[in-house]
Amino acid sequence: MNVFTTDKIRNVVLLGHGGAGKTSLAEAMAYLAGLTKRMGTVDSGNTLSDCDKEEIKMKISMKTSVIPIPWGEYKINLLDTPGSFDFVGETEEAVSVADAAVIVISGKAGIEVGTKRAWEFCEKRNLPRMIFVTDMDDDKASFREVVQNLQDMYGKRIAPFHLPIRENEQFVGYVNVIQQKAKRWNDKGSVDKFDVPDYSQNNLAICREALLEAIAETSEEFMERFFNGDEFSEDEIRQALRVGVFDGSVVPVLMGANTQARGMYTLMADIVKYFPGPDRCKCAGINTVSNEVFEADYHFAKPKSAYIFKTIADPYIGKYSLIKVNSGVLKPEDILYNYHRDTDEKLGKIYVICGNKVEEVKELHAGDIGALAKLSSSLTTDSLSTRKNPVTYIRAAISKPYVYRRYQAKKKGDEDKISQALAKLLMEDLTLRHVNDSENGQTLLYGISGQHLEVVQSILQEKYKVEIELMPPRIAFKETIRKKVDTEYKYKKQSGGHGQYGHVKLTLEPSGDVDTPYIFEQTVVGGTVPKNYFPAVEKGIAESVKCGPLAKYPVTGVKVVLYDGSYHSVDSSEMAFKVATEQAFKKGFMEAKPVLLEPIATLKVVVPAQYTGDVMGDLNKRRARVLGMNPVDDGVQEILADIPYLELYEYDTRLYSMTRGSGLFSYEFARYEQAPEEVAQKEIGQ
């Protein structure tokens, strides 16, 4: 592929609900640009974007794909993202390096949860955006309804650029609202101009009014002229659009039919025309030596620097670090410094990636997106720069995973292979987390949802040839006592020669500190237990609290006092006193009103207001205590509640079902509370 300068690059992320048509839109654009000779389809599993076996099998995007599309003297770096929230980390990585966004909406399905989420992504990063309405070749699609709903939600910013023209239930052309001209597709793939049909005049007037109203909002002069009834020239409209789209005050709405590759030509032309190149965007990091702001601003003449926004660690194609060049011009054999890892990285060859294919390039200019192979230490969200000008950029905020499952190898001996495979998946997917919970004897896998973890399970089997079993996690209950007791145990064993003798008298009582497993004190007088055996007694307590006698959960909040005992000058040993302590502890614990403590989380649920009743009703069934409700945004509520961890299992699935995918939740550990009798008995009986 040719080398493109900063002003000739457009970095555009495709956002939208799953199934809205992002992947097929990218495919149509690539086909129209001559990247492919025939257009692939999601159903056939031969698209540029969805090239992973799991994506082909499930017919959904799971990873962000980069597709660099040459368009005339420009290059459009398309970042095709998953629409499902299960893979939100991929979207967040792509958005972090995009300079603009195209939000894709199905003309049949209309505005969906993923549409609103896409808009929120753009709002958070102040991304210029366009909206592309797909499926216009379907008779059930309604462009007018989509535009109306967008205007109701987002106001006068929404500016329709086109109107569909249908004849005999066929999508045959469109009206250009700016030019007020009609165009019909012909057999050669180009368009023929003709007069706007009479039946489109009314809709044209409505869309023209909406467009001019959006333009009027861009300046006081235009606003005054609009209210005075002045006409705007085409040049004035286009100039106002360039300014308005860039600052987000105007959001154009275009439309087309992906499967027929109709509407993509105007989309790509408008991307080049109205979206900013990196040369018009700001980018700043921190010089780690001077602590001053480094204004990179995608300037080719400034010291080289880059940001790693994604890692591919594939067993077949190897490891690639996807980067955006923030300043300078990267060339093969450059040596860049990674401040986060305090290491130098020799670049080797430089590539651009198109789906799952890599192509070598001579250099990458500031603002461009490319890939580096086999970096030794660098990981996603790391910054690369020169040692003379060491720079770090703000790391992208990636969603924290809250759903977890216990897992184990299906075949004994596969543990090492699973560990190595998971290490690669963790490198690729920052929303995946691995926790070794030794206290409860389990290994946990955290993800965005249950489906996300099932996909990981499937990838391990398909790609890495290892199988894991996902199971409900063992909740981290703890055991404690509610009463003070005296207990003693004499360990005496005779076996021919030296025997074993250890005798301890202890008091066990609640310590009042459930964050600390135990507190040990000794008040022995008269040397009934020699001092050199005190460590052995404490060791016996430390062993005992690891696995409580009530339900084999860790013990907490117990104060143990050694106040008396006896010893034998020949037969006593550290081991004997340790065993005696363990037995005394076990006996005393069961006499001291033992109870089970369960972990409690503070849960935050963010949902549209119409679902709050259902959500709170469900929380009550889950033994939650609702603490309050706060308005977050227009029509969105935040519900706060305390809830037992036991009741959070599969909550993601339930919330998705209740809110049609629009609800989000997060939680953090709050404290331990005594478990209800029925819960405790169930755990003790297992």
N, C-alpha and C positions, 0 to 999 in steps of 0.2 A: 504494500500500500504506500501511496505517496506520503511525503511529509507535509503537514499543514501548519501554517503559522497561527498564532493565537487568535487573531481577528477573524480567521476563517473556520473556527471551531464552534460548534454548538453542543453543549452537554445537556441532554434532555432525558428526564426520567419519566417513564410511563407508569401512571398510578391508576387505581380504580378497583372496583369490586371484582372478586373472582368470577371468571366467566363473562366479563364485560367485553372482552375482545382485544386485550393488550397484545397478547402473543401473535394473534392473527393480523393485527394492525402492523406490528413490527415486520412480520413476514411479507405483507403486501408492500410495505415501504422498501424493504430490501429487494424484492422482485422488481419493482418499478425502477429502482436505481441501478439494476443490472447486476446485483450481487449474486443472484440465483437465476437459473434458467427456467425453473418452474416453481410455482408457489406451493410450499408445504402446508399441511393442515394439522391441527391438534389431534384430530381423530386418527389420522394416518401415522402420527408420531414421527413426522419428518420435518419439523420446523427447526429454524436456526436456534431459537431460544430454548425450547424444552428438549434438550438433548440427553438429559440424564435418564437412565433406565426407569427409575422410580417415577419421574415426571411423565414419561411416555406411558407407563402402566396405569397411572392414576388420572392422566389427562388434565393435569393442573401444573402450574408453575410452582416450583418449590425453592428455586434459587434465582438470584438476579443474574441476567445474562447481559453482556455488553455486545452491542452490534454497531460497529462503526460504518455508517452509510455515506459514501461519497456522493455529493449532490452538486454537480457543476464544479465550481472551484472551492466548495465548502465541504466540510465533513460534519455529519451529525452523529455524535456518539449517543446512541439510544441505550438506555438502561431499562430493560424490561423486567419489572418486579413482580413477585407473587401477589395475588389479590387476597389470598387467605391470611387472616391474622395469625394463624399458626406459624407463619414464617415471616413475622413482622421484622425480625432482625435484618433479614436480607433487604427489605425495603428501606429501613433506617440507614443502612450502609450506603445504599444507592443515593438516597436523598442528600446525604452528607457531602456528596461531590457534584451534585447536579446544579446547573445554573438556571434551569427552568423546568417546568413540568407540563406534560399533557395528561389531563385527567380523562380517562376513557369511560364512557357511559353507554350501556346498551339502550338503543331506542325502544326496544321491546320491554325490558325490565325497568327502565327509568332509574331514578336516583335510589341507590341502595346504601347499606351501611358502609361498604367500602368506599363509596363516593364521598361520603361525609368525612371519613377518616383520611382520605387522600387530600381533601381540602384543608383539613387540620394540619397535615404534614406541611403543606405549602405555606399556611399561615405562620407556623412556628418558625420557618426559615425565611419568610418573606420572599418566596420563590415566585417569579413571574409564571403565569400559567395560561394554558388554553384548554378548552374542553372539546373533545372529539366524540361525537355521537355515532355509534356504529349500528349495524343491522338495518340500515335504511332501505335495503332491498327487501325487507320483510314487511308485508302489508300491515302487520300489527304494530309496527314501530310508529311512534308519534314524536316527531321533532318538536312540534309546537308545544306539546305537553311538557317535554323535558325542559325546554327553554323557560316556560312559565313557572315550573317548579323551582328551577334554579334562581329565577328572579325573586320568587317568594322567599327563598332562603337567604340569598346573598345580595339582593337589592340591585341597584342601578349599575353595578359593575359589569353585569352580564350583557355582553354585546354579540348578538347573532350575526355572523358573517354571511351565512348561506341559508337558502331555503330549498328543500327537496322538490323535485318535479316528478310526478308520477303520471304515467299514461297506461291505461289498460292494466292497472295494478302492477306495473313495472316501474322500477326506479331508473329513470332515463336521463336525468340531468339535474341542474340546480340553478338557482337564481343567486347571483353575486349581489349582496345587499349594498356593498360599497359602491359598485358601478351601476347598480340597478339594471343589470343585463342578465339574460338567460343563456345557459350553455347546455348543450346536449352532447353526450358521449357518442362517438362514432366507432365504426368497426376498426379503424386504424389505431384506436387507443387515445386519440386526441379529442378535442371538443369543437363543435360547431356553434356559432353564436346565433341566437334568434330572439324574437321579441318575447317579453315576459307574458306568459299566458294570462288571460283575463281572470281565471280562477285563482291565480297566485297573487293578484294585485292587492287584495285585502291583507293577506298575510305579509306581503312585502312592506306595506305601509306600517304594519304593527312592528315588524322587525327593524325597519329603518328608523322608526321613532325610538325604539329601545337602543339602537346603536348610537344615534345622535345624542340621546340622553346620557349615555355612558361617556361619550366624548366631551359633552358639555361639563361633566364633573371634573375634567382634567385641568381646567383653568377658569379664572373669573371672567376673562374676556370671552371665552367660548360660552360660558354659562349665560352671560348677558346677551350675546348674539342669538343663542338658542331661544331664550325667552322673547326676544324681539322678532323671532320668526325668520332670521337670516338663513340663507342657504350656505352650506359648507362645500367648498370645492373638494374634489377627490384627493388632491395633494394635501390639503389642510387636514382632511380626515386621516390620511395615512400617517402624516407627521404626528398628529395628536395620538394616534394609536401606538406609534413607536414609543412615545413617552409614557402613555398610560399603561401599556402592557408591561413595560420595564418596571414601573413602580407599583404595579399590582392594582391600580385604580380601574383598569379595564381588563376584562376577561373574555376574550373572543370565544365564540361557540361555532365549531365547524362540524361537518358531518360527512358520512360516506358509507360505503359497503366494503368491508374487508375482503370478503371472498371474491368479489369482482374487481378488487384493486381500484375502486372508484372513490375519489375524494382525497387520495394520498398525495397526488401531485400538488394540489393547492395547500395541503397541510404542510408538506416539506418546504414549499415556497414561502409560506407564512412563518414557519419556524426560523428560516434564514432571515426573513424580512423583519420580524418583530421581536424575536427572542435575542437577548444580549449574548455576545461572545464573551469569553473570559476576560478579554481586554477591557470590558466595561464593568466588571465585577470587582468587588473588594475581597481581599484575603490577607489575613494578618496572623502572625505567630509571635512567640516570645523568644528573643535571643537569650539563651540560657547562661551566657557569660555576663552580659551587661544588664540582663533583666529588663531590657527595653523592648518595646513593640517593634517587630520586624514587619514592615508593610510590603508583603510579597506582591500582592495585586496582579499576579500572573504576568509579571514583567520579565521579558526574555533576557534583559541585560543584568538582572540582579543575581546574587549568588544562588546556586542551584539548591532547590529544596523540593520535597515531594511528601505526599501523605498516602499511607497504605490504607485503603478503605475496605479491602476484601482479600481473603486468602482462599485459594483453591488447593486442596491437598488430595489429589485424586490418585488412586493406586495405578491408573493406566497412563495418565498424561503428566503426572508428577506435581510438584508444588510450584504454584505461581502466586506472586504478590501483585494484586491489582492496585495501581497507583494513579493519583492525579498529580501532575507536575504543577507545583504552586509558584515556582519562579525558576528562571534560567532555562537552559536547554540540556536535557539529559542525553548522553552519548554512551555507546558501549565502552566498557572498561573504566568508566568513571568510578571513583571511590567515594562513597557517601558515608556519613557518620550517623549512627542511630543513638540519639541521646538517651532514650529510655533503656536501652540494653548496654550502653557504653561500649559499643563495638563498631568497627568499620565493616562496610559491606561493599565488596567489589561486584559491580553490576553484571559484567558479562554482556550477553546479547540483550537487546530491547525488543519487545514484541507489542503487537496489538492483538487482542483476542476477539474473535467473532464467533459467538456461541461456544463451541468446544474446540474450535480450530485456532491455532496461533500462527501469526505471520510476523516475520522479522522486519523491523524498520531501522533506518539509519540513525534516527534521533527522534526525540519527543520534545515539542516546544511547550513552554509554559501554558497551562490551561488544558492540555491534552490528557487523555486517559489511555493508559497502556498497561503492560505487565512486565515484571521482572521474574526471572526463573531462579529457583534454588537459593534464595537469600538464607544465610546461615542461621540468623537469630531473630530477624525481624518478624513481627506479628501484626495482625489487623489493628488499626488505629495508631500504629507507631508513626513517627515522623523521621524523614531522612533529610540530611543537609550536609554542608561541608564542615570540616572540623574548624576552619577559620571563622565560620559563621553558623555555630550550632543553634538550630531553631527547633522548637516544639510547637505543634499546632494542637488546638483543642480537639480532644478525642470525641468522636461521635457518641451521642447518648443512645445506648442500645437497651431495649426493654429487658427488665429483670424477669427470669423465669420463676413461677410460683407453683407450678404443677409438678409433682414428683411421684416416682414409683420405685419400689425396691426391685432389683434385678439380680439374676444369677445366670451363670453359664448353663446351657442345656446339656453340654457334654463336659465331663470332667477332663481337665487338661487344656481346655480352651481359654483359660483365664488370661494368660499372657497375650494371646492373639486378640482377645476382646479389648484388653487394656491398650494395646497398640492401635487398634482400629478406632477406639473411642478418642484417643489422643489426636488423631487426624480429624475426626469429626468436630471435636472441641475447637480445633484450630480454625476450621471453616465456619462454624456456627457459634457465635458469641451468646446466643440465647440458650445454649445447652450447657449444663453444669453437672459435674460429677462430684459426689460427696461420699467419703468413706466414714460411715457412722459406726465406729468401732464400739461405742458405748452400748449400742443396741444390736450389734452383730449383723449389720446390713450395709450393702452398698446401694446408693441412691442415684437416680438419674433425674435431673430437673429439666423441664422444658416449658414452652409456652402453653401447651395443652396436651391432653391425653393423645389426640391424633398426632401431634408433633412427635411424641415419644414412640408411638407405633410406627411412624415413618422411619425414625432412627433405627428401630428394631428391624424393619424390613431392609434398610440400606445395609446394615451389618450383615444380614443374611445374603443379600444379592451381590453386594460389591466386595465384601471382605470374607465371605464364606464362613461366618461364625454366627451362632444362634444364641440369643439371650431370652430368658423368660421374664416378662414384666408382671409384677405382683403388687397388691396393695402394700403400702409401707407399714412397717411396725412403728406405731406411734410411740414417741419418747415419753412414756409414762415414768413416774418415779414413785418410790415408796418412802414413807416416813412414819413416825409414831406420834401418838397424841397423849401419852401417859409416861410418868416416871416409874421405873422398876429397878429392883435389885436382881442381879443374876450372877450365877457362878458356875464354873465347870472345872472339874479336876481330870486332867488327862494323865492316865497312868497305864504304862505298858511294860510288861516284863518279858524279856526274850533271851534268857540264858545269861548273857554278859551284862553290859550296861543296859539299863532300861530307859524309859522315857517318862518324865514327870514334869507337869506344869499345872499350876493351880491359880486361877484368877477369880477375883470378886469384882464385879463391875456394877455401875449404875448407868442406865440408859435413860435419857430424857430428851424432849424436843429442844433443839438449840435456838429456835426462833429465826434461824437463817437458812431458808430453803435453797439459797444459791450455793451453799457450801455443803459438800457431802457429809463431813463429820468434823467435830471438834474433839480433840483428845486431851485429857488432863489426867494427872496422877496425884493422889494424896496419900500414898503409902507411907506409913511410919514404922519405925522399928526394923526395917529391912526384911519384912516378910516376903517381898519380891525384890530381889537385888536390882540395882539401877541398870546393870548391863542387859537385863531382859525387857526393859521398857520399850526399846525400839522394836523388839519382836512382837510385843503386845500391839503396838501401833500398826505394825505390818499386818497383823491378823485383822485389825479393824479395816484397814485400807483394802484388803482382799474381800472382806465381807460386804462392804458397801457397793462393790462392783455389780453384784448380782443378789438382790434382796430375797429373803426367804418367802415373801408373800406371793409374788408373781414373777420372780426372776428379773425385775427391773432394777436399775440403779437406785441406791438408797441416798437420801439427802436429808439435811436438817436434823441430824442426830448428834447429841453431845454424849460422849462416853468418858466416864471417870473410873480409873483403876484405883480402888481404895484399899484392897487387901488381897491376900492370897498366901501361897506357901511354895517352897521349893525344896529340892533334894540336892544335897551337896555333890552327889555323884551322877544321878540320873537326869537332872534338869538340863534342858538345852533350849536354844532359841526356837527350834522347830516345835518343841513340846509346848512352849508358852504361846507360840503363834496358833497352833491347833486348838489349844484350850480357849484362847480368845475367840476364835472363829465359832466354836461350839457355844460358848457363853453368849456371844452376840446373837446368834441365830435363835437360841432359846429365849433370851430376854426380849428380842424384837417382837416375837410372836405373842408375848405377854403384855406388850406396851401399847395395846390398841393400834395395831398397824393399819394404815390407810393408803390408798392409791391416789397419787396426785396426777392430774392430767394437764398438759400444756394448753394455754389459752392464747389465742392470737387476737390482735386488734385488726379487724378487717375493714377495708375501704372499698365500697362498690360504687362505681360511677355509671349511672344509667339515665336514659331519657325519662322524663317525669311520668310518662304514661305507664311505665313498668314498675314504679316504686311500690305499689300495693302488692303485686305478685312477689317481688323480691323480698319485701319485709315479711310477708306471710311464710315464704320458704325459709327465711332465716329463723323465724320462731320455731319452725319444725325441727331445725337443726340445733336447738338449745342455745341459740345466740341471744345476747342482750343488746338490743338496738340502743346506741348511745345518743344518736342525733342524726339530723338530716340537714345538709347545707346546699343552697343553690350554687352551682358552679358556673353555668352559662345559661343562655336562653334555652329553656326547656330541658336542662340537664341537672340532675340531682346527685349529690354525693351522700351515701349512707354509711355511717360509722357504726360498727358493732363489735362486741367481744364474742368470740366463737371458739369452741374447743377445736383443736387440730383434727381430732377424730372426725368431725363433721365437715371438714374441708375436702375430704376425698371425693373426687369427681364433681366438685362444685363448678369447675369450668364448663363441663358439659351441661349442667342444669341451668347455669346462668345464660349460656348461649341459647338454649332452648327457650327460656322465658323471655329473652329480650331480642330474639331473632339476630343474635350476633352483635348487638350494639352495646352490650354491657361489658365493662372492664372491672377487674378486681385486683387488689394487692393486699398484702398483710405483713405484719411483723410480730415477732414473739412479744407477748406482754408479761405473762407470769404463769405460775403454777397454782392450780386450785384443786381442792379435794374432789375426786370424781364421784358422781352419784352412785348409789349402791348398785343399781342394775348394771351400770357400765363397769364398775369395779368387779362385780361377781363374774361377768362375762370374761374379763381379762384374766382373772385369777383361775377360772375354770379351763382356760385354753392350755 
